Amino acid sequence: MGNEVKCTVRVGKDVSEGTVLLETSEILFRGGFRLKIPFASIKSVKAVDGELRFETADGLAVFELGPRAEKWCEKILHPKSRIEKIGVKPGAKISVFGNFAADFFEEVKPLAGSLTRDKVRAECDLVFLAADSLKGLSSVAKIRKSMKGATGLWIVYPKGQESITENDVIAAGRKTGLKDVKVVGFSRTHTALKFVVPLDRR
């Protein structure tokens, strides 16, 4: 959300308008042609006069982004860590549902004031739900009942799967009265969507 815009892209002699999406580890373009530039393949990237310019092994790719060019360049050159993106602050009270990779717990535990499994503790700051299928979303209603105040719910689901899509995740959250407010790349294989209780219902 906020990292997808319409713009004009130039690659060699090819020019096209379309939609560009800034992901965690790559930039994607869909228009008169498709383009995928993994950050690992970039020789250099810079923002000049509203243009985001990538130098790759295949040549120069120019994205006419206007004021966003410098911001996107900064994000690519100095990406936020996963912990920063999902907003885990020192002393945070965290609850976790489902199966997460060990590296997630290694990142969270040193910061967390408390970490509980399969239960939303009192005054919880963030809840993480791993949902690898539609069945995994069945816990959303139960979690919602325990969410109070500004507690945030992150639903983490696999990318590019037909068994569970972004629309499925959004629908599951909204069905319980939650509002989707942020999406981030959680890992190379998973996306995370954040939900909160609307202000007028807290």
C-alpha positions in Angstrom: 0.0 0.0 0.0 1.6 3.2 -1.1 4.4 1.4 -3.0 2.4 0.9 -6.2 2.0 3.7 -8.6 1.3 4.4 -12.3 4.3 5.8 -14.3 6.2 5.7 -17.5 9.2 3.4 -17.9 12.0 3.5 -20.4 14.2 0.5 -21.2 16.5 1.0 -24.2 14.2 2.1 -27.0 11.1 0.7 -25.3 8.8 3.2 -23.6 5.5 2.3 -21.8 3.0 3.5 -19.3 1.9 1.1 -16.7 2.0 0.1 -13.0 5.2 -0.2 -11.0 5.4 -2.0 -7.7 8.2 -1.7 -5.1 8.6 -5.0 -3.3 11.0 -5.9 -0.5 13.7 -7.4 -2.8 12.7 -6.3 -6.3 10.8 -3.8 -8.4 8.1 -4.9 -10.9 6.5 -3.2 -13.8 3.4 -4.2 -15.8 2.5 -2.2 -18.9 3.2 -2.5 -22.6 6.0 -4.9 -21.4 6.8 -6.5 -18.2 9.9 -5.9 -16.1 11.3 -7.5 -13.0 14.5 -6.1 -11.5 15.8 -8.0 -8.4 17.8 -5.6 -6.2 20.6 -8.2 -6.1 21.1 -7.7 -9.9 21.4 -3.9 -9.7 24.8 -2.3 -10.4 23.7 1.1 -9.3 20.5 3.0 -8.6 20.0 6.8 -8.3 17.3 9.4 -8.4 17.7 12.3 -10.9 15.1 15.0 -11.7 12.2 12.8 -10.7 13.5 9.7 -12.4 14.6 6.5 -10.7 17.5 5.1 -12.8 18.6 1.5 -12.5 21.9 0.3 -14.1 21.7 -3.5 -14.5 23.5 -6.1 -16.5 20.9 -5.7 -19.2 21.3 -1.9 -19.4 19.6 1.2 -18.1 15.9 1.2 -16.9 14.3 4.5 -16.1 11.2 5.0 -14.0 9.5 8.4 -14.2 8.3 8.6 -10.6 8.4 12.3 -9.9 8.7 13.2 -6.2 8.6 9.5 -5.2 11.9 8.8 -7.0 14.2 9.9 -4.1 12.1 8.2 -1.5 12.1 4.9 -3.4 15.8 5.2 -4.1 16.4 5.6 -0.3 14.2 2.5 0.4 16.2 0.4 -2.0 19.6 1.6 -0.8 18.7 1.5 2.9 15.9 -1.0 3.4 14.2 -1.3 6.8 14.7 -4.5 8.7 11.7 -6.8 9.1 11.4 -5.8 12.8 11.2 -2.1 11.8 8.6 -2.8 9.1 6.2 -4.7 11.4 6.7 -2.3 14.2 8.0 -4.4 17.0 9.3 -2.0 19.7 11.4 -2.8 22.8 9.1 -4.2 25.6 6.3 -5.1 23.2 3.7 -7.6 24.4 3.4 -10.1 21.6 1.1 -13.1 20.9 1.7 -15.7 18.2 -0.7 -18.1 16.5 0.4 -20.7 14.0 3.8 -21.9 12.7 6.6 -19.3 12.1 10.2 -20.0 11.1 12.8 -20.0 13.8 14.5 -16.8 12.4 11.3 -14.8 13.2 11.5 -15.7 16.9 15.2 -15.0 17.0 14.5 -11.5 15.8 11.5 -10.9 18.1 12.5 -12.4 21.4 15.3 -10.0 22.3 12.9 -7.1 21.9 9.7 -8.5 23.3 8.6 -7.7 26.8 6.6 -10.9 26.7 5.7 -13.5 24.0 2.8 -16.0 24.3 1.6 -18.7 22.0 -2.0 -19.3 20.9 -3.5 -16.8 23.3 -4.0 -13.0 23.2 -2.7 -11.8 26.5 -4.0 -8.7 28.3 -2.7 -5.4 26.9 -1.2 -7.1 24.0 0.6 -4.8 21.4 0.9 -7.1 18.4 -0.6 -10.4 17.4 0.9 -12.5 14.6 -1.1 -15.2 12.8 0.5 -17.5 10.3 -2.2 -18.6 7.8 -0.9 -20.9 5.0 -4.5 -21.8 3.9 -8.1 -20.6 4.2 -8.4 -22.9 7.3 -5.6 -20.9 8.9 -7.9 -17.8 8.8 -10.4 -19.5 11.1 -8.6 -18.1 14.1 -9.2 -14.4 13.1 -12.7 -14.2 14.7 -11.4 -15.6 18.0 -8.4 -13.3 18.0 -10.6 -10.3 17.2 -12.7 -10.8 20.4 -9.5 -10.4 22.5 -8.2 -7.4 20.7 -8.5 -4.1 22.7 -7.5 -0.5 22.0 -4.6 -0.2 19.5 -3.6 -3.9 19.4 -2.5 -4.8 15.9 -3.0 -8.1 14.1 -0.5 -9.2 11.5 -1.8 -12.0 9.2 1.2 -13.6 7.5 0.4 -15.7 4.4 2.3 -17.2 1.4 2.9 -15.2 -1.8 1.4 -16.4 -5.1 -0.8 -19.2 -3.8 -4.3 -19.9 -5.1 -5.2 -21.6 -1.8 -5.0 -18.3 0.0 -4.9 -14.8 -1.6 -4.7 -11.2 -0.4 -8.4 -10.9 -1.0 -9.1 -13.9 1.2 -7.0 -12.4 4.0 -8.6 -8.9 3.7 -12.1 -10.5 3.7 -11.4 -12.5 6.8 -10.3 -9.4 8.7 -13.1 -7.1 7.5 -15.7 -9.8 8.3 -14.8 -9.4 12.0 -14.9 -5.6 11.8 -11.2 -5.0 11.6 -9.6 -2.5 9.2 -6.6 -3.4 7.0 -4.0 -0.6 7.3 -0.6 -1.9 6.0 1.0 -4.5 3.9 4.7 -5.5 4.0 7.0 -8.2 2.5 7.4 -10.5 5.5 10.0 -12.8 3.9 11.0 -14.0 0.4 8.0 -16.3 0.4 5.4 -14.6 2.6 3.5 -11.3 2.8 2.0 -9.7 6.0 -1.2 -7.7 6.2 -1.9 -5.6 9.4 -5.3 -5.1 10.8 -6.5 -2.9 13.7 -9.8 -2.1 15.4 -11.3 1.1 13.8 -10.9 4.1 16.1 -14.7 4.5 16.5 -15.0 1.0 17.9 -12.2 1.1 20.5 
